[in-house]
Amino acid sequence: MTTTTSRRWLPDLALQEVRRHRGAILAWILAGGGIMWVFGAAYQVQLSTFPGGAKEFGASVAAAADAMRALVGPADSLDTYGGYVTFHNLGYAAIMLGFWALFMGSRAVRGAEERGEVTGWLATGRRRALLVLDEALGYLASMTIVVAAVGLMTWLGTLAAGQPQLLRSFGAIAMVALAASVFFALALLLSQLVGSSRTSSGIAGALMLATFLVANLNQNMGWWGWLRFISPFWYAQQSRLLIPGHNLDAGATIVLVAACVALTGAAALAFEARDVGAPLWSLRRRAPTARPFRMRRPWLSTTAGAALAARRNGLLLWFAGAAAWFALYIAMTPTILQYWSSSDLIRRMLGAMPATSLTDQYISYVVNLTAPLVTAFALLQAAAWVRDSDEKRTDMEMASPVSRRRLWLERIAALTGGATVLVAGCVAGMGLGAWAGGIALTGDGVLRAAGDLLLLAMATGAVGGLIVATLRSGVAIGVLGAFLGVSFFVTVFGPLFNWPAWVLRLSFFQAFGTPYTSAVELRDALFMAGVAVIGTAVTIVIAERRSTAP
């Protein structure tokens, strides 16, 4: 707890916040930083074999960059490594880092109330506004660690690409983090206005996606282009430091800093004004009226059913997000194929593909891009298991009583049910995008892709359960994130650097294959199914030998 006599470099509560998110920090360093490092070497390999060198390479990528502007932002100087990595990586990094930041912001104070910790904080005599400041300092320390490590990896990537940029590497990552930090502060404020951390994170996430699209598409929005001035991402785009000729925009940077400070200050004032456990404003409710007793819903009698019912709003957002992801990518197929017809860059990055039409190869590419999204869903479910243990909800479930075996079986069942909703969103998005783009989908390819995505989620969930049951702390999420990051690296960069086949087979994403264009090999399907079954079985064995709740 925070005390007024603490002499550490950060208040105790801020240090606690850093420790709470150490797993996510580790995952960002290993996965995010590793991608920035290895990408430099991959770029150099691609450039050395590309006909026409850097100039022709940049020209060939320009068509794809323009078509994907909504997802990655504006592109410039694509014949340089700085311009290419900004287009290819930093746009995605901004939105992913934003999701992490708003998750931390929504749970910084409201999550502590849900865990029952706030009363202990207030009992120390520390003012509420200072408690909010402690949480913000904990977030700032966590993000600083990520920026320093990923910035270092980015610099190593520029070295590998033969275009070293030391200070600009750190500056580029810092600007991305600064834009994400606005959504930490926004979610922190929203969590004071609404009654739960999940609601605040959902609202903040929707606003973040909207402002992200506004920042990327404002030139095509006509009169509505003025909305860019409320988008943190647009201000961050004014300082794309890795691109030659672009420098730090002091005015835009000041706006972002001011937004973070103002939103955090407003959150502190709101926390001072409201009651613990209640939103700042609430609607008047009528006096309860007598209602006839109704039989309890049967699906709530199981842990899996209750978990799915409790997370139905979140699953709805996952469904909508997956559908929008696929619809946008598939609808762009005609434009992207113009780029594919003149360059084999994406195919070489993903490895060899069967001899099918370019349309099918592109849809297969989109399906493969979705595999990390499915594993991210499983990662978040594993994080929820750790959180349930920390907040003693697991103890309550086991006091029902529920055996550890049943607990873990139903957890995996709930993950499978949630993943089914996510995959259904993917299929719906494929159909919508194909209709919008005038694309004919392959029915058996869609079914194979859906089944393989679900199998990947189950295997990832089983590994996550095994790690959570073994480590029983937030470190488990960092370990799982690192495992998935390494697995993704092996698949993406292994074929590029001619790594041995046995190394590639160790990757989940390699076993995933290319289900849309070809049948999944029996060996790979059995590998993922075996991981799902054996991982769950070993998790149960480990959990049953524990004297405390997993």
Buried (B, 14 or more C-beta within 10 A) or exposed (E): EBEEEBEEEBBBBBBBBBBBBBBBBBBBBBBBBBBBBBBBBBBBBBBEEBEEEBEBBBBBBBBBBEBBBBBBBBBBBBBBBBBBBBBBBBBBBBBBBBBBBBBBBBBBBBBBBBBEBBEEBEEEEBEBBBBBBBBBBBBBBBBEBBBBBBBBBBBBBBBBBEBBBEEBBBBBBBBBBBBBBBBBBBBBBBBBBBBBBBBBBBBBBEBBBEBBBBBBBBEEEEEEEEBBEBBBBBBBBBBBBBBBEBEBBEEBBEBBEEBBEEBBBBBBBBBEEBEEEEBBEEEEEEEEEEEEEEEEEEEEEBBBBBBBEEBEEBBEBBBBBBBBBBBBBBBBBEBBBEBBEEBEBBBBBBBEBEEBEEBBBBBBBBBBBBBBBBBBBBBBBBBBBBBBBBBEBBEEBBEEEBEBBBBBBBBBBBBBBBBBBBBBBBBBBBBBBBEBBEBEBBEEBBEBBBBBBBBBBBBBBBBBBBBBBBBBBBBBBBBBBBBBBBBBBBBBBBBBEEEEEEEBBBBBBBBBBBBBBBEBEEEBBEBBBEBBBEBBBBBBBBBEEEEEBB
